Amino acid sequence: MRKLVLALAIASVAVASQPAMAASKIYVMRHLQKADGNDPPLSAEGAANAQKLVTILGKRKIKAIFATPTRRAVETGQPLAKALKLTVASYDPRDPAALKKAVDAIKGAALIIGHSNTVPDIVAQFGGERVGPLADTDYGTVFIVTPGKTKVERIEVAPKR
């Protein structure tokens, strides 16, 4: 009996020290096509592709959308957020630990919108195989990370040029 109690106590400490489970799926993408300028909005092509996200990701049980506080990243997620009655939550790309903690708290799927220089690291942070590097002209690939699997699936939102 004493051994059983000790074993249960050890097991409960081990479970309590485990990190929280990540979202069921993490969709990671670079913002869509941008216009020119300082903190540019999406171009007309980018805005049209952001609307496509509603069709492509709308039924994938996304419970949270995260984007850097740049116009192009927020505007990439807004049509989907509106369709799902969500708000695009801002994250600091210089604080990946805070982003991971926020995503790990999600029950369901999450979409993270980043940039060409951050998407490969975000995918790897959630356990996916390394992708990239992404060129400045790479838009429209959504990388799907499933916790516990290193294989990363891909969905193309915008046709490659």
N, C-alpha and C positions, 0 to 999 in steps of 0.2 A: 504494500500500500504506500509506504513511504517513497519507494522508487517511482511509483506512478505519479504521486503528487509532485515530486521533483521533476519528472519528465514533462508533466503538464506546465509547470512553472517555467521551465526552460523554453518550451515551445511557445508559450504566450509572449515571453520576452523576445524571442526570435521573430515572431510575427509582428509585434509592435515596432521592432526596429527596421522592418522592411520599408523601403520607400513606397509612397502612394503609387497606385497603378496609374499609368498614363491613360490618356483618352483611348478609346477603342481603335480609332484610326486618326492619323495626323496627316492632313493635306498641306503640303508646303509648296508655295509658288513665288516666283518673282512677280512684282507688279506688272501690269500690262503696258502696252505701248504708250509712251509719254510724248507730250508736246515739248517744245523748247522752253528754256528759261530757268530761272532759279526757283526751285520747288515747283516744277511744272505739274499741271493737271494731266489727265489722260488725253491722248489725241482722240480724234473721232474714231479711229480704228480701235484704239484701246478701250474706249467707252462701249463700242459695239461688242467687243470681246468680253467685257465685264458683264454685259447682259447675257452672253452665252453661258457664263458660270451658273446662272440661275437654272438653266436647263440641265447642264452637265452635273452640277453638284447639289441641286435643290432637293433631291430625294435621298441623299446620303447621310441623313440624320446628324447633320452638323449642328452642334449646340453652342459653339463659340467661334468668333472670327477675331483674329488678332492681326494688326497691321502696324508698321512703323508710323510715326506721326507725319509722314510726308503726304502731300496731296495725292500723288499718283498711287500710293499704296492704299490709302483710305478709299479713294474712288474705285479701286479695283474690287474691294469687298462690299461696297455700299449696295449695289443692286441685289446681291445675294442676301445680305443682312436684312434689307427691307422685305424681301420675299419670305424670309424665315422669321421675321419679327424679332431680329436680334440687333444689337448695337456692335459696331466695329470697335473693339477694345484696342487701345494704343499700347505698344510695348517699346521698350528701349533696346535697340539692337546691340548696345554695348553691355547689356546685362542679361546674357543668355540664361543664367541660373534663375532669374525671376520669371522669365518666359516659360522655362521648363516647369517651374513650380505651378504657375497659373494653368498651363495645359494639363499637367498631371492631376489637377483637381476637377477636370471636366469628366462628366459621365456621358459618354457618347463620343462623337467625332469633333475635331477642331480643324479650322483652316488658319494657316499662318501665312501672311503675305510679307515678303521681304524684298531683298535686292540681289543683284547678280553676285555681289561679294558676300552675302550672308546666307543664301539658300543652301549651299553645300554644307556649311557648318551646322545649320539647323537640322537638316536631314540626318547628319551623323550624330548630333546631340540626342536625337530620339531613337538611335539604334539602327538607322538605315545605313546601307552601304554608301560610300562616298560617291557623290554625283558631281558633275562639273569638271573643271570650272565653267561658269556660264559667261558667255561673251556679252558685250553690251547690246547685241542684237537678238539675244535669246529671250523671247517672250512666249508665254502661253503654255509652258509645260507645268503640270501639276504633279508633284512627286507624292506618292502615297506610302506612308510609313505605317506599318502595323507592328505595334509593340510585340517584342519577342521574335520578330523576323528581321533578318538583315536585307532580304530581297526587297527592293523598292519598285513598286509599280508606277506607271506613268500614264497620264491622260493629256492629250494635246487639246488645248482650247483654241489656239490660233495656228493656222497653217505655217509651216516652216518655209522660209524664203531661201 
